[in-house]
Amino acid sequence: MNLVAALLVALIAALHVFFLVLEMFLWTKPLGLKVFRNTPDKAAASAVLAANQGLYNGFLAAGLVWSLLNPNPAVAQQLATFFLGCVVVAGLYGAWTVSRRILYIQAAPAVLALITVWIA
């Protein structure tokens, strides 16, 4: 994996760590309410679901970091492809079911990273 691909994979991993923090720890706090355009009541009622969603974002980040740390280039590329593919699918589903913004925040950057991983 070349430097550009690795940097983009790292960026996607960092985004998903940020999503984990937002969904698991800041969901009912002012930043979480603002980012997800929630009311305090709606956030309180959905906090457990958001925390579960955040955990899954953490798993995606962990898989992407695993791809960056794997010493075998072929395996690293396979891992990055799989986990970026998961991010793209999750982003597309989120854009379809929740908000079109997810397409631009989650899916599009992952597609860009995936293309660079394939080119590398």
MOGIDA-V862065 format. One line per field, one symbol per residue. ss: DSSP state (H for helix, E for strand, L for the rest). phi: phi as a letter, one per 30 degrees, with the letter a starting at -180 (. if undefined). A space follows every 50 residues. Layout:
ss = ???
phi = ???
This chain:
ss = LLHHHHHHHHHHHHHHHHHHHHHHHLLLLHHHHHHLLLLHHHHHHHHHHH HHHHHHHHHHHHHHHHHHHLLLHHHHHHHHHHHHHHHHHHHHHHHHHLLL HHHHHHHHHHHHHHHHHHHL
phi = .dddddddddddddeddddededdbcecdedddddchccedddddceddd dddddddddddddddeddcddceddeddddddddddddddddddddccad ededdcdddddddddddddd
